[in-house]
Amino acid sequence: MDASTPRVPVKLLSETRATEVHRAAESRQEQRLQRAVSQIEESLRGLRFGQVTITVQDGVVVQIDRLERTRLPRGSD
C-alpha cells in the first residue's frame, strides 16, 4: 500500500462485513417468504370448499396443507 491509499480501520471493515452478511441473510429470508406466499396462493387457487393450513417454525413457513372438500348436491327426499 502506498502513501496515497487511505487506510480503513479494521473495526470499520468488520462492521461493513457484518452489514453485508446481514443484508444477504435478509435477502435469503425474503426469497423464502416470497416462495411460501407463491405456494400459498397456488394452494388457494381453485379451492371452493376446504382449508389451507400453514405451519410455521421459528418464523419460517415449513409446511402448507390443503384440505379440499367435495360438497354433494342436496337431494329432495
Secondary structure by P-SEA (a helix, b strand, c coil): ccccbbbbbaaaaaaaaaaaaaaaaaaaaaaaaaaaaaaaaaaaccccccbbbbbbccccccbbbbbbbbbcccccc
